[in-house]
Amino acid sequence: MGDTVEVTIPVDADADADADADAAQALKSPARRAAAGRYLSGLLKGGRARDLLAEAIGEAKEEAHTRGLTDGDIDAELEAWRVERKT
């Protein structure tokens, strides 16, 4: 992997937050941390993560259109979700 730098990524170790606790447990292993680092490096190289996100959003929007939703419907749902998250 060549030169590496250590990066701290906080994950919740609380047993009530199952997915985060699983991540914390899995990343205790140096081999798994190294593998996760290689994966993240590849994902972030050249904007690939942004491309994957844009692709996922495009697919979701296409599926919504197929089910009869308009761009206005999608925008309204996103706005309602944003408002809900703030409360």
PyMOL Python script that loads the backbone (N, CA, C, O; Angstrom):
from pymol import cmd

cmd.read_pdbstr("""\
ATOM      1  N   MET A   1       0.822  -1.178   0.000  1.00  0.00           N
ATOM      2  CA  MET A   1       0.000   0.000   0.000  1.00  0.00           C
ATOM      3  C   MET A   1       0.872   1.249   0.000  1.00  0.00           C
ATOM      4  O   MET A   1       0.348   2.362  -0.037  1.00  0.00           O
ATOM      5  N   GLY A   2       2.168   1.088   0.040  1.00  0.00           N
ATOM      6  CA  GLY A   2       3.051   2.243   0.010  1.00  0.00           C
ATOM      7  C   GLY A   2       3.034   3.005   1.316  1.00  0.00           C
ATOM      8  O   GLY A   2       2.827   2.431   2.385  1.00  0.00           O
ATOM      9  N   ASP A   3       3.254   4.304   1.217  1.00  0.00           N
ATOM     10  CA  ASP A   3       3.220   5.149   2.402  1.00  0.00           C
ATOM     11  C   ASP A   3       1.793   5.254   2.920  1.00  0.00           C
ATOM     12  O   ASP A   3       0.845   5.406   2.148  1.00  0.00           O
ATOM     13  N   THR A   4       1.657   5.172   4.232  1.00  0.00           N
ATOM     14  CA  THR A   4       0.332   5.299   4.836  1.00  0.00           C
ATOM     15  C   THR A   4       0.373   6.338   5.940  1.00  0.00           C
ATOM     16  O   THR A   4       1.437   6.656   6.471  1.00  0.00           O
ATOM     17  N   VAL A   5      -0.776   6.856   6.274  1.00  0.00           N
ATOM     18  CA  VAL A   5      -0.929   7.760   7.406  1.00  0.00           C
ATOM     19  C   VAL A   5      -2.048   7.207   8.273  1.00  0.00           C
ATOM     20  O   VAL A   5      -2.981   6.579   7.772  1.00  0.00           O
ATOM     21  N   GLU A   6      -1.953   7.441   9.554  1.00  0.00           N
ATOM     22  CA  GLU A   6      -2.998   7.017  10.472  1.00  0.00           C
ATOM     23  C   GLU A   6      -4.102   8.068  10.476  1.00  0.00           C
ATOM     24  O   GLU A   6      -3.828   9.263  10.587  1.00  0.00           O
ATOM     25  N   VAL A   7      -5.338   7.625  10.357  1.00  0.00           N
ATOM     26  CA  VAL A   7      -6.505   8.500  10.375  1.00  0.00           C
ATOM     27  C   VAL A   7      -7.458   7.959  11.430  1.00  0.00           C
ATOM     28  O   VAL A   7      -7.759   6.765  11.457  1.00  0.00           O
ATOM     29  N   THR A   8      -7.927   8.839  12.292  1.00  0.00           N
ATOM     30  CA  THR A   8      -8.870   8.434  13.326  1.00  0.00           C
ATOM     31  C   THR A   8     -10.286   8.644  12.824  1.00  0.00           C
ATOM     32  O   THR A   8     -10.654   9.738  12.395  1.00  0.00           O
ATOM     33  N   ILE A   9     -11.076   7.580  12.882  1.00  0.00           N
ATOM     34  CA  ILE A   9     -12.483   7.644  12.490  1.00  0.00           C
ATOM     35  C   ILE A   9     -13.299   7.185  13.693  1.00  0.00           C
ATOM     36  O   ILE A   9     -13.256   6.011  14.058  1.00  0.00           O
ATOM     37  N   PRO A  10     -14.042   8.100  14.311  1.00  0.00           N
ATOM     38  CA  PRO A  10     -14.803   7.711  15.491  1.00  0.00           C
ATOM     39  C   PRO A  10     -15.995   6.817  15.135  1.00  0.00           C
ATOM     40  O   PRO A  10     -16.756   7.120  14.217  1.00  0.00           O
ATOM     41  N   VAL A  11     -16.146   5.727  15.862  1.00  0.00           N
ATOM     42  CA  VAL A  11     -17.332   4.873  15.768  1.00  0.00           C
ATOM     43  C   VAL A  11     -17.830   4.640  17.183  1.00  0.00           C
ATOM     44  O   VAL A  11     -17.040   4.583  18.125  1.00  0.00           O
ATOM     45  N   ASP A  12     -19.115   4.509  17.328  1.00  0.00           N
ATOM     46  CA  ASP A  12     -19.740   4.337  18.638  1.00  0.00           C
ATOM     47  C   ASP A  12     -19.480   2.916  19.141  1.00  0.00           C
ATOM     48  O   ASP A  12     -19.783   1.945  18.447  1.00  0.00           O
ATOM     49  N   ALA A  13     -18.932   2.796  20.318  1.00  0.00           N
ATOM     50  CA  ALA A  13     -18.669   1.486  20.905  1.00  0.00           C
ATOM     51  C   ALA A  13     -19.806   1.038  21.813  1.00  0.00           C
ATOM     52  O   ALA A  13     -19.723  -0.025  22.428  1.00  0.00           O
ATOM     53  N   ASP A  14     -20.863   1.832  21.904  1.00  0.00           N
ATOM     54  CA  ASP A  14     -22.014   1.543  22.754  1.00  0.00           C
ATOM     55  C   ASP A  14     -22.775   0.348  22.197  1.00  0.00           C
ATOM     56  O   ASP A  14     -23.095   0.315  21.009  1.00  0.00           O
ATOM     57  N   ALA A  15     -23.060  -0.609  23.025  1.00  0.00           N
ATOM     58  CA  ALA A  15     -23.773  -1.816  22.601  1.00  0.00           C
ATOM     59  C   ALA A  15     -25.178  -1.499  22.099  1.00  0.00           C
ATOM     60  O   ALA A  15     -25.758  -2.300  21.366  1.00  0.00           O
ATOM     61  N   ASP A  16     -25.745  -0.335  22.482  1.00  0.00           N
ATOM     62  CA  ASP A  16     -27.081   0.032  22.015  1.00  0.00           C
ATOM     63  C   ASP A  16     -27.069   0.430  20.544  1.00  0.00           C
ATOM     64  O   ASP A  16     -28.109   0.383  19.888  1.00  0.00           O
ATOM     65  N   ALA A  17     -25.945   0.808  20.031  1.00  0.00           N
ATOM     66  CA  ALA A  17     -25.820   1.192  18.624  1.00  0.00           C
ATOM     67  C   ALA A  17     -25.169   0.026  17.891  1.00  0.00           C
ATOM     68  O   ALA A  17     -23.972   0.054  17.604  1.00  0.00           O
ATOM     69  N   ASP A  18     -25.958  -0.995  17.591  1.00  0.00           N
ATOM     70  CA  ASP A  18     -25.461  -2.272  17.098  1.00  0.00           C
ATOM     71  C   ASP A  18     -24.471  -2.175  15.939  1.00  0.00           C
ATOM     72  O   ASP A  18     -23.395  -2.770  16.005  1.00  0.00           O
ATOM     73  N   ALA A  19     -24.810  -1.443  14.885  1.00  0.00           N
ATOM     74  CA  ALA A  19     -23.934  -1.387  13.716  1.00  0.00           C
ATOM     75  C   ALA A  19     -22.594  -0.753  14.066  1.00  0.00           C
ATOM     76  O   ALA A  19     -21.543  -1.251  13.663  1.00  0.00           O
ATOM     77  N   ASP A  20     -22.631   0.351  14.819  1.00  0.00           N
ATOM     78  CA  ASP A  20     -21.381   1.006  15.188  1.00  0.00           C
ATOM     79  C   ASP A  20     -20.571   0.147  16.137  1.00  0.00           C
ATOM     80  O   ASP A  20     -19.345   0.088  16.033  1.00  0.00           O
ATOM     81  N   ALA A  21     -21.244  -0.520  17.063  1.00  0.00           N
ATOM     82  CA  ALA A  21     -20.529  -1.397  17.992  1.00  0.00           C
ATOM     83  C   ALA A  21     -19.862  -2.529  17.222  1.00  0.00           C
ATOM     84  O   ALA A  21     -18.742  -2.927  17.544  1.00  0.00           O
ATOM     85  N   ASP A  22     -20.548  -3.051  16.204  1.00  0.00           N
ATOM     86  CA  ASP A  22     -19.963  -4.093  15.364  1.00  0.00           C
ATOM     87  C   ASP A  22     -18.727  -3.562  14.648  1.00  0.00           C
ATOM     88  O   ASP A  22     -17.726  -4.268  14.524  1.00  0.00           O
ATOM     89  N   ALA A  23     -18.798  -2.315  14.177  1.00  0.00           N
ATOM     90  CA  ALA A  23     -17.649  -1.714  13.491  1.00  0.00           C
ATOM     91  C   ALA A  23     -16.484  -1.582  14.457  1.00  0.00           C
ATOM     92  O   ALA A  23     -15.349  -1.912  14.115  1.00  0.00           O
ATOM     93  N   ALA A  24     -16.758  -1.104  15.652  1.00  0.00           N
ATOM     94  CA  ALA A  24     -15.691  -0.945  16.646  1.00  0.00           C
ATOM     95  C   ALA A  24     -15.048  -2.289  16.953  1.00  0.00           C
ATOM     96  O   ALA A  24     -13.824  -2.388  17.043  1.00  0.00           O
ATOM     97  N   GLN A  25     -15.859  -3.314  17.113  1.00  0.00           N
ATOM     98  CA  GLN A  25     -15.341  -4.642  17.420  1.00  0.00           C
ATOM     99  C   GLN A  25     -14.495  -5.173  16.256  1.00  0.00           C
ATOM    100  O   GLN A  25     -13.403  -5.701  16.465  1.00  0.00           O
ATOM    101  N   ALA A  26     -15.004  -5.029  15.040  1.00  0.00           N
ATOM    102  CA  ALA A  26     -14.284  -5.532  13.865  1.00  0.00           C
ATOM    103  C   ALA A  26     -12.969  -4.805  13.660  1.00  0.00           C
ATOM    104  O   ALA A  26     -11.985  -5.407  13.230  1.00  0.00           O
ATOM    105  N   LEU A  27     -12.942  -3.498  13.967  1.00  0.00           N
ATOM    106  CA  LEU A  27     -11.738  -2.717  13.705  1.00  0.00           C
ATOM    107  C   LEU A  27     -10.694  -2.825  14.810  1.00  0.00           C
ATOM    108  O   LEU A  27      -9.659  -2.160  14.751  1.00  0.00           O
ATOM    109  N   LYS A  28     -10.955  -3.658  15.820  1.00  0.00           N
ATOM    110  CA  LYS A  28      -9.919  -3.924  16.832  1.00  0.00           C
ATOM    111  C   LYS A  28      -8.760  -4.695  16.218  1.00  0.00           C
ATOM    112  O   LYS A  28      -7.626  -4.600  16.689  1.00  0.00           O
ATOM    113  N   SER A  29      -9.037  -5.444  15.188  1.00  0.00           N
ATOM    114  CA  SER A  29      -8.020  -6.257  14.535  1.00  0.00           C
ATOM    115  C   SER A  29      -7.151  -5.397  13.615  1.00  0.00           C
ATOM    116  O   SER A  29      -7.681  -4.710  12.741  1.00  0.00           O
ATOM    117  N   PRO A  30      -5.812  -5.421  13.798  1.00  0.00           N
ATOM    118  CA  PRO A  30      -4.930  -4.652  12.910  1.00  0.00           C
ATOM    119  C   PRO A  30      -5.094  -5.046  11.434  1.00  0.00           C
ATOM    120  O   PRO A  30      -5.011  -4.191  10.553  1.00  0.00           O
ATOM    121  N   ALA A  31      -5.323  -6.319  11.170  1.00  0.00           N
ATOM    122  CA  ALA A  31      -5.485  -6.769   9.779  1.00  0.00           C
ATOM    123  C   ALA A  31      -6.759  -6.186   9.167  1.00  0.00           C
ATOM    124  O   ALA A  31      -6.772  -5.783   8.005  1.00  0.00           O
ATOM    125  N   ARG A  32      -7.820  -6.148   9.956  1.00  0.00           N
ATOM    126  CA  ARG A  32      -9.081  -5.580   9.448  1.00  0.00           C
ATOM    127  C   ARG A  32      -8.965  -4.069   9.271  1.00  0.00           C
ATOM    128  O   ARG A  32      -9.522  -3.510   8.326  1.00  0.00           O
ATOM    129  N   ARG A  33      -8.243  -3.407  10.177  1.00  0.00           N
ATOM    130  CA  ARG A  33      -8.035  -1.963  10.019  1.00  0.00           C
ATOM    131  C   ARG A  33      -7.266  -1.681   8.735  1.00  0.00           C
ATOM    132  O   ARG A  33      -7.588  -0.740   8.009  1.00  0.00           O
ATOM    133  N   ALA A  34      -6.258  -2.488   8.455  1.00  0.00           N
ATOM    134  CA  ALA A  34      -5.468  -2.310   7.234  1.00  0.00           C
ATOM    135  C   ALA A  34      -6.337  -2.555   6.000  1.00  0.00           C
ATOM    136  O   ALA A  34      -6.249  -1.813   5.022  1.00  0.00           O
ATOM    137  N   ALA A  35      -7.169  -3.584   6.043  1.00  0.00           N
ATOM    138  CA  ALA A  35      -8.056  -3.877   4.916  1.00  0.00           C
ATOM    139  C   ALA A  35      -9.060  -2.750   4.711  1.00  0.00           C
ATOM    140  O   ALA A  35      -9.328  -2.351   3.578  1.00  0.00           O
ATOM    141  N   ALA A  36      -9.619  -2.234   5.814  1.00  0.00           N
ATOM    142  CA  ALA A  36     -10.570  -1.124   5.718  1.00  0.00           C
ATOM    143  C   ALA A  36      -9.877   0.106   5.143  1.00  0.00           C
ATOM    144  O   ALA A  36     -10.469   0.837   4.349  1.00  0.00           O
ATOM    145  N   GLY A  37      -8.633   0.338   5.536  1.00  0.00           N
ATOM    146  CA  GLY A  37      -7.871   1.463   5.005  1.00  0.00           C
ATOM    147  C   GLY A  37      -7.652   1.343   3.509  1.00  0.00           C
ATOM    148  O   GLY A  37      -7.785   2.325   2.778  1.00  0.00           O
ATOM    149  N   ARG A  38      -7.314   0.144   3.049  1.00  0.00           N
ATOM    150  CA  ARG A  38      -7.130  -0.069   1.616  1.00  0.00           C
ATOM    151  C   ARG A  38      -8.435   0.176   0.863  1.00  0.00           C
ATOM    152  O   ARG A  38      -8.441   0.795  -0.201  1.00  0.00           O
ATOM    153  N   TYR A  39      -9.537  -0.314   1.426  1.00  0.00           N
ATOM    154  CA  TYR A  39     -10.843  -0.133   0.794  1.00  0.00           C
ATOM    155  C   TYR A  39     -11.197   1.352   0.703  1.00  0.00           C
ATOM    156  O   TYR A  39     -11.595   1.834  -0.357  1.00  0.00           O
ATOM    157  N   LEU A  40     -11.050   2.079   1.821  1.00  0.00           N
ATOM    158  CA  LEU A  40     -11.368   3.505   1.825  1.00  0.00           C
ATOM    159  C   LEU A  40     -10.472   4.280   0.874  1.00  0.00           C
ATOM    160  O   LEU A  40     -10.941   5.181   0.179  1.00  0.00           O
ATOM    161  N   SER A  41      -9.196   3.942   0.834  1.00  0.00           N
ATOM    162  CA  SER A  41      -8.281   4.618  -0.082  1.00  0.00           C
ATOM    163  C   SER A  41      -8.746   4.454  -1.521  1.00  0.00           C
ATOM    164  O   SER A  41      -8.759   5.416  -2.289  1.00  0.00           O
ATOM    165  N   GLY A  42      -9.126   3.240  -1.883  1.00  0.00           N
ATOM    166  CA  GLY A  42      -9.609   2.982  -3.236  1.00  0.00           C
ATOM    167  C   GLY A  42     -10.917   3.689  -3.522  1.00  0.00           C
ATOM    168  O   GLY A  42     -11.122   4.217  -4.616  1.00  0.00           O
ATOM    169  N   LEU A  43     -11.800   3.699  -2.538  1.00  0.00           N
ATOM    170  CA  LEU A  43     -13.111   4.327  -2.704  1.00  0.00           C
ATOM    171  C   LEU A  43     -12.993   5.831  -2.886  1.00  0.00           C
ATOM    172  O   LEU A  43     -13.729   6.424  -3.675  1.00  0.00           O
ATOM    173  N   LEU A  44     -12.072   6.449  -2.161  1.00  0.00           N
ATOM    174  CA  LEU A  44     -11.940   7.903  -2.196  1.00  0.00           C
ATOM    175  C   LEU A  44     -11.028   8.404  -3.306  1.00  0.00           C
ATOM    176  O   LEU A  44     -11.019   9.597  -3.610  1.00  0.00           O
ATOM    177  N   LYS A  45     -10.265   7.508  -3.911  1.00  0.00           N
ATOM    178  CA  LYS A  45      -9.317   7.901  -4.956  1.00  0.00           C
ATOM    179  C   LYS A  45     -10.062   8.411  -6.194  1.00  0.00           C
ATOM    180  O   LYS A  45     -10.950   7.737  -6.715  1.00  0.00           O
ATOM    181  N   GLY A  46      -9.698   9.577  -6.643  1.00  0.00           N
ATOM    182  CA  GLY A  46     -10.247  10.117  -7.882  1.00  0.00           C
ATOM    183  C   GLY A  46     -11.733  10.436  -7.835  1.00  0.00           C
ATOM    184  O   GLY A  46     -12.384  10.450  -8.880  1.00  0.00           O
ATOM    185  N   GLY A  47     -12.288  10.694  -6.657  1.00  0.00           N
ATOM    186  CA  GLY A  47     -13.697  11.052  -6.560  1.00  0.00           C
ATOM    187  C   GLY A  47     -14.648   9.891  -6.739  1.00  0.00           C
ATOM    188  O   GLY A  47     -15.835  10.098  -6.993  1.00  0.00           O
ATOM    189  N   ARG A  48     -14.148   8.667  -6.611  1.00  0.00           N
ATOM    190  CA  ARG A  48     -14.981   7.486  -6.836  1.00  0.00           C
ATOM    191  C   ARG A  48     -16.179   7.428  -5.901  1.00  0.00           C
ATOM    192  O   ARG A  48     -17.261   7.012  -6.314  1.00  0.00           O
ATOM    193  N   ALA A  49     -16.004   7.842  -4.633  1.00  0.00           N
ATOM    194  CA  ALA A  49     -17.124   7.819  -3.683  1.00  0.00           C
ATOM    195  C   ALA A  49     -18.225   8.758  -4.154  1.00  0.00           C
ATOM    196  O   ALA A  49     -19.405   8.420  -4.072  1.00  0.00           O
ATOM    197  N   ARG A  50     -17.852   9.928  -4.641  1.00  0.00           N
ATOM    198  CA  ARG A  50     -18.839  10.889  -5.145  1.00  0.00           C
ATOM    199  C   ARG A  50     -19.561  10.292  -6.339  1.00  0.00           C
ATOM    200  O   ARG A  50     -20.775  10.452  -6.466  1.00  0.00           O
ATOM    201  N   ASP A  51     -18.833   9.600  -7.225  1.00  0.00           N
ATOM    202  CA  ASP A  51     -19.446   8.973  -8.389  1.00  0.00           C
ATOM    203  C   ASP A  51     -20.426   7.883  -7.971  1.00  0.00           C
ATOM    204  O   ASP A  51     -21.509   7.769  -8.546  1.00  0.00           O
ATOM    205  N   LEU A  52     -20.055   7.083  -6.978  1.00  0.00           N
ATOM    206  CA  LEU A  52     -20.940   6.025  -6.504  1.00  0.00           C
ATOM    207  C   LEU A  52     -22.207   6.599  -5.892  1.00  0.00           C
ATOM    208  O   LEU A  52     -23.301   6.076  -6.105  1.00  0.00           O
ATOM    209  N   LEU A  53     -22.056   7.676  -5.130  1.00  0.00           N
ATOM    210  CA  LEU A  53     -23.212   8.324  -4.522  1.00  0.00           C
ATOM    211  C   LEU A  53     -24.129   8.898  -5.598  1.00  0.00           C
ATOM    212  O   LEU A  53     -25.346   8.727  -5.529  1.00  0.00           O
ATOM    213  N   ALA A  54     -23.564   9.569  -6.577  1.00  0.00           N
ATOM    214  CA  ALA A  54     -24.364  10.135  -7.665  1.00  0.00           C
ATOM    215  C   ALA A  54     -25.092   9.036  -8.425  1.00  0.00           C
ATOM    216  O   ALA A  54     -26.250   9.206  -8.809  1.00  0.00           O
ATOM    217  N   GLU A  55     -24.426   7.920  -8.642  1.00  0.00           N
ATOM    218  CA  GLU A  55     -25.043   6.789  -9.333  1.00  0.00           C
ATOM    219  C   GLU A  55     -26.203   6.218  -8.521  1.00  0.00           C
ATOM    220  O   GLU A  55     -27.263   5.921  -9.073  1.00  0.00           O
ATOM    221  N   ALA A  56     -26.004   6.066  -7.214  1.00  0.00           N
ATOM    222  CA  ALA A  56     -27.065   5.536  -6.348  1.00  0.00           C
ATOM    223  C   ALA A  56     -28.268   6.467  -6.326  1.00  0.00           C
ATOM    224  O   ALA A  56     -29.411   6.013  -6.380  1.00  0.00           O
ATOM    225  N   ILE A  57     -28.011   7.772  -6.246  1.00  0.00           N
ATOM    226  CA  ILE A  57     -29.106   8.747  -6.248  1.00  0.00           C
ATOM    227  C   ILE A  57     -29.847   8.689  -7.579  1.00  0.00           C
ATOM    228  O   ILE A  57     -31.077   8.726  -7.605  1.00  0.00           O
ATOM    229  N   GLY A  58     -29.118   8.599  -8.672  1.00  0.00           N
ATOM    230  CA  GLY A  58     -29.737   8.503  -9.993  1.00  0.00           C
ATOM    231  C   GLY A  58     -30.613   7.275 -10.129  1.00  0.00           C
ATOM    232  O   GLY A  58     -31.710   7.348 -10.684  1.00  0.00           O
ATOM    233  N   GLU A  59     -30.135   6.143  -9.625  1.00  0.00           N
ATOM    234  CA  GLU A  59     -30.923   4.909  -9.680  1.00  0.00           C
ATOM    235  C   GLU A  59     -32.185   5.018  -8.834  1.00  0.00           C
ATOM    236  O   GLU A  59     -33.253   4.569  -9.249  1.00  0.00           O
ATOM    237  N   ALA A  60     -32.064   5.608  -7.657  1.00  0.00           N
ATOM    238  CA  ALA A  60     -33.226   5.776  -6.786  1.00  0.00           C
ATOM    239  C   ALA A  60     -34.250   6.699  -7.440  1.00  0.00           C
ATOM    240  O   ALA A  60     -35.452   6.442  -7.385  1.00  0.00           O
ATOM    241  N   LYS A  61     -33.770   7.766  -8.053  1.00  0.00           N
ATOM    242  CA  LYS A  61     -34.671   8.714  -8.713  1.00  0.00           C
ATOM    243  C   LYS A  61     -35.358   8.052  -9.911  1.00  0.00           C
ATOM    244  O   LYS A  61     -36.548   8.270 -10.140  1.00  0.00           O
ATOM    245  N   GLU A  62     -34.624   7.258 -10.665  1.00  0.00           N
ATOM    246  CA  GLU A  62     -35.192   6.544 -11.807  1.00  0.00           C
ATOM    247  C   GLU A  62     -36.288   5.579 -11.348  1.00  0.00           C
ATOM    248  O   GLU A  62     -37.344   5.481 -11.972  1.00  0.00           O
ATOM    249  N   GLU A  63     -36.021   4.872 -10.253  1.00  0.00           N
ATOM    250  CA  GLU A  63     -37.021   3.950  -9.710  1.00  0.00           C
ATOM    251  C   GLU A  63     -38.258   4.706  -9.240  1.00  0.00           C
ATOM    252  O   GLU A  63     -39.382   4.251  -9.449  1.00  0.00           O
ATOM    253  N   ALA A  64     -38.054   5.863  -8.604  1.00  0.00           N
ATOM    254  CA  ALA A  64     -39.185   6.676  -8.151  1.00  0.00           C
ATOM    255  C   ALA A  64     -40.023   7.136  -9.340  1.00  0.00           C
ATOM    256  O   ALA A  64     -41.252   7.122  -9.279  1.00  0.00           O
ATOM    257  N   HIS A  65     -39.364   7.541 -10.416  1.00  0.00           N
ATOM    258  CA  HIS A  65     -40.091   7.969 -11.617  1.00  0.00           C
ATOM    259  C   HIS A  65     -40.872   6.798 -12.204  1.00  0.00           C
ATOM    260  O   HIS A  65     -42.005   6.966 -12.654  1.00  0.00           O
ATOM    261  N   THR A  66     -40.270   5.619 -12.199  1.00  0.00           N
ATOM    262  CA  THR A  66     -40.942   4.421 -12.708  1.00  0.00           C
ATOM    263  C   THR A  66     -42.210   4.129 -11.907  1.00  0.00           C
ATOM    264  O   THR A  66     -43.191   3.624 -12.451  1.00  0.00           O
ATOM    265  N   ARG A  67     -42.184   4.448 -10.627  1.00  0.00           N
ATOM    266  CA  ARG A  67     -43.343   4.218  -9.759  1.00  0.00           C
ATOM    267  C   ARG A  67     -44.336   5.392  -9.782  1.00  0.00           C
ATOM    268  O   ARG A  67     -45.303   5.413  -9.020  1.00  0.00           O
ATOM    269  N   GLY A  68     -44.083   6.359 -10.662  1.00  0.00           N
ATOM    270  CA  GLY A  68     -45.036   7.439 -10.851  1.00  0.00           C
ATOM    271  C   GLY A  68     -44.767   8.717 -10.079  1.00  0.00           C
ATOM    272  O   GLY A  68     -45.573   9.646 -10.140  1.00  0.00           O
ATOM    273  N   LEU A  69     -43.667   8.793  -9.358  1.00  0.00           N
ATOM    274  CA  LEU A  69     -43.346  10.017  -8.621  1.00  0.00           C
ATOM    275  C   LEU A  69     -42.703  11.038  -9.555  1.00  0.00           C
ATOM    276  O   LEU A  69     -41.961  10.678 -10.469  1.00  0.00           O
ATOM    277  N   THR A  70     -42.990  12.290  -9.317  1.00  0.00           N
ATOM    278  CA  THR A  70     -42.383  13.369 -10.098  1.00  0.00           C
ATOM    279  C   THR A  70     -41.189  13.929  -9.324  1.00  0.00           C
ATOM    280  O   THR A  70     -40.977  13.589  -8.160  1.00  0.00           O
ATOM    281  N   ASP A  71     -40.414  14.786  -9.982  1.00  0.00           N
ATOM    282  CA  ASP A  71     -39.308  15.451  -9.292  1.00  0.00           C
ATOM    283  C   ASP A  71     -39.837  16.269  -8.121  1.00  0.00           C
ATOM    284  O   ASP A  71     -39.199  16.335  -7.070  1.00  0.00           O
ATOM    285  N   GLY A  72     -41.009  16.895  -8.298  1.00  0.00           N
ATOM    286  CA  GLY A  72     -41.631  17.661  -7.209  1.00  0.00           C
ATOM    287  C   GLY A  72     -41.973  16.782  -6.016  1.00  0.00           C
ATOM    288  O   GLY A  72     -41.780  17.183  -4.869  1.00  0.00           O
ATOM    289  N   ASP A  73     -42.484  15.575  -6.286  1.00  0.00           N
ATOM    290  CA  ASP A  73     -42.794  14.624  -5.209  1.00  0.00           C
ATOM    291  C   ASP A  73     -41.522  14.251  -4.438  1.00  0.00           C
ATOM    292  O   ASP A  73     -41.513  14.204  -3.208  1.00  0.00           O
ATOM    293  N   ILE A  74     -40.461  13.991  -5.189  1.00  0.00           N
ATOM    294  CA  ILE A  74     -39.184  13.596  -4.585  1.00  0.00           C
ATOM    295  C   ILE A  74     -38.634  14.738  -3.737  1.00  0.00           C
ATOM    296  O   ILE A  74     -38.186  14.522  -2.611  1.00  0.00           O
ATOM    297  N   ASP A  75     -38.671  15.954  -4.280  1.00  0.00           N
ATOM    298  CA  ASP A  75     -38.177  17.119  -3.537  1.00  0.00           C
ATOM    299  C   ASP A  75     -38.981  17.330  -2.257  1.00  0.00           C
ATOM    300  O   ASP A  75     -38.414  17.647  -1.211  1.00  0.00           O
ATOM    301  N   ALA A  76     -40.307  17.156  -2.336  1.00  0.00           N
ATOM    302  CA  ALA A  76     -41.161  17.322  -1.149  1.00  0.00           C
ATOM    303  C   ALA A  76     -40.828  16.275  -0.092  1.00  0.00           C
ATOM    304  O   ALA A  76     -40.778  16.594   1.096  1.00  0.00           O
ATOM    305  N   GLU A  77     -40.602  15.046  -0.501  1.00  0.00           N
ATOM    306  CA  GLU A  77     -40.244  13.981   0.447  1.00  0.00           C
ATOM    307  C   GLU A  77     -38.897  14.274   1.105  1.00  0.00           C
ATOM    308  O   GLU A  77     -38.739  14.085   2.311  1.00  0.00           O
ATOM    309  N   LEU A  78     -37.927  14.735   0.312  1.00  0.00           N
ATOM    310  CA  LEU A  78     -36.611  15.065   0.870  1.00  0.00           C
ATOM    311  C   LEU A  78     -36.715  16.210   1.869  1.00  0.00           C
ATOM    312  O   LEU A  78     -36.073  16.179   2.919  1.00  0.00           O
ATOM    313  N   GLU A  79     -37.508  17.208   1.552  1.00  0.00           N
ATOM    314  CA  GLU A  79     -37.674  18.337   2.469  1.00  0.00           C
ATOM    315  C   GLU A  79     -38.350  17.897   3.762  1.00  0.00           C
ATOM    316  O   GLU A  79     -37.951  18.320   4.847  1.00  0.00           O
ATOM    317  N   ALA A  80     -39.369  17.051   3.652  1.00  0.00           N
ATOM    318  CA  ALA A  80     -40.042  16.530   4.856  1.00  0.00           C
ATOM    319  C   ALA A  80     -39.063  15.725   5.705  1.00  0.00           C
ATOM    320  O   ALA A  80     -39.095  15.801   6.933  1.00  0.00           O
ATOM    321  N   TRP A  81     -38.202  14.963   5.059  1.00  0.00           N
ATOM    322  CA  TRP A  81     -37.198  14.176   5.787  1.00  0.00           C
ATOM    323  C   TRP A  81     -36.217  15.095   6.500  1.00  0.00           C
ATOM    324  O   TRP A  81     -35.860  14.853   7.653  1.00  0.00           O
ATOM    325  N   ARG A  82     -35.780  16.155   5.812  1.00  0.00           N
ATOM    326  CA  ARG A  82     -34.853  17.108   6.442  1.00  0.00           C
ATOM    327  C   ARG A  82     -35.481  17.768   7.670  1.00  0.00           C
ATOM    328  O   ARG A  82     -34.837  17.897   8.711  1.00  0.00           O
ATOM    329  N   VAL A  83     -36.735  18.181   7.539  1.00  0.00           N
ATOM    330  CA  VAL A  83     -37.433  18.808   8.665  1.00  0.00           C
ATOM    331  C   VAL A  83     -37.567  17.825   9.820  1.00  0.00           C
ATOM    332  O   VAL A  83     -37.356  18.190  10.977  1.00  0.00           O
ATOM    333  N   GLU A  84     -37.912  16.596   9.517  1.00  0.00           N
ATOM    334  CA  GLU A  84     -38.057  15.554  10.543  1.00  0.00           C
ATOM    335  C   GLU A  84     -36.747  15.306  11.284  1.00  0.00           C
ATOM    336  O   GLU A  84     -36.752  15.092  12.497  1.00  0.00           O
ATOM    337  N   ARG A  85     -35.646  15.331  10.576  1.00  0.00           N
ATOM    338  CA  ARG A  85     -34.338  15.090  11.204  1.00  0.00           C
ATOM    339  C   ARG A  85     -33.958  16.198  12.170  1.00  0.00           C
ATOM    340  O   ARG A  85     -33.243  15.952  13.142  1.00  0.00           O
ATOM    341  N   LYS A  86     -34.424  17.412  11.917  1.00  0.00           N
ATOM    342  CA  LYS A  86     -34.078  18.554  12.775  1.00  0.00           C
ATOM    343  C   LYS A  86     -34.788  18.493  14.116  1.00  0.00           C
ATOM    344  O   LYS A  86     -34.349  19.125  15.077  1.00  0.00           O
ATOM    345  N   THR A  87     -35.881  17.738  14.193  1.00  0.00           N
ATOM    346  CA  THR A  87     -36.647  17.688  15.445  1.00  0.00           C
ATOM    347  C   THR A  87     -36.271  16.499  16.283  1.00  0.00           C
ATOM    348  O   THR A  87     -36.823  16.309  17.367  1.00  0.00           O
TER     349      THR A  87
END
""", "prot")
cmd.dss("prot")
cmd.show_as("cartoon", "prot")
cmd.util.cbc("prot")
cmd.orient("prot")
